[in-house]
Amino acid sequence: MAVPKKRTSKMKQRMRRTHFKAWRPNISSCPRCNRPVMSHRVCSGCGHYRGREIIAAGEE
């Protein structure tokens, strides 16, 4: 098993952990029904994405 020879400095630890963080999803409003929708997802209310009907209304 690999064991580090020297202690990792605080700066190195923090540099490694810069990508380890909580993220907030990008939420925008649907242009058709004005419901909050995550970006690049089909609207659960009206079933539209980028002006096209992807899911028929009430199909879920």
C-alpha positions as CSV (number, residue, x, y, z in Angstrom):
1,M,0.0,0.0,0.0
2,A,1.3,3.4,-0.9
3,V,2.1,5.7,2.0
4,P,3.2,9.3,1.5
5,K,6.8,10.0,2.5
6,K,6.1,13.7,3.4
7,R,3.1,15.5,4.9
8,T,0.9,17.2,2.3
9,S,1.0,21.0,2.9
10,K,-2.2,23.0,3.5
11,M,-1.8,24.8,0.2
12,K,-1.6,21.5,-1.7
13,Q,-4.6,20.1,0.1
14,R,-6.6,23.2,-0.7
15,M,-5.5,23.3,-4.3
16,R,-6.7,19.7,-4.7
17,R,-10.0,20.4,-3.1
18,T,-10.9,23.5,-5.2
19,H,-13.2,21.3,-7.4
20,F,-14.8,19.6,-4.4
21,K,-17.7,21.9,-3.7
22,A,-21.4,22.2,-3.6
23,W,-23.0,23.5,-6.8
24,R,-26.3,25.2,-7.4
25,P,-28.2,24.0,-10.5
26,N,-28.9,26.6,-13.2
27,I,-32.6,27.3,-13.0
28,S,-34.4,29.4,-15.6
29,S,-38.0,29.9,-16.4
30,C,-39.8,28.1,-19.2
31,P,-40.6,30.6,-22.0
32,R,-43.9,28.8,-22.6
33,C,-45.4,28.3,-19.1
34,N,-43.0,30.3,-16.9
35,R,-42.3,27.4,-14.6
36,P,-38.8,27.0,-13.1
37,V,-36.8,24.5,-15.2
38,M,-33.2,23.3,-15.1
39,S,-31.3,24.4,-18.1
40,H,-31.0,21.8,-21.0
41,R,-34.0,19.8,-19.6
42,V,-37.6,19.3,-20.9
43,C,-40.1,21.3,-19.0
44,S,-42.2,19.0,-16.7
45,G,-45.2,21.4,-16.9
46,C,-45.7,21.7,-20.7
47,G,-43.3,19.1,-22.1
48,H,-41.5,21.5,-24.4
49,Y,-37.8,22.0,-25.0
50,R,-36.4,24.7,-27.3
51,G,-39.8,25.4,-28.8
52,R,-40.7,21.8,-29.7
53,E,-43.1,19.5,-27.9
54,I,-41.0,16.5,-26.7
55,I,-43.5,15.0,-24.2
56,A,-47.2,15.1,-24.9
57,A,-49.1,17.1,-22.2
58,G,-50.1,14.9,-19.3
59,E,-48.1,11.9,-20.5
60,E,-45.7,11.7,-17.6
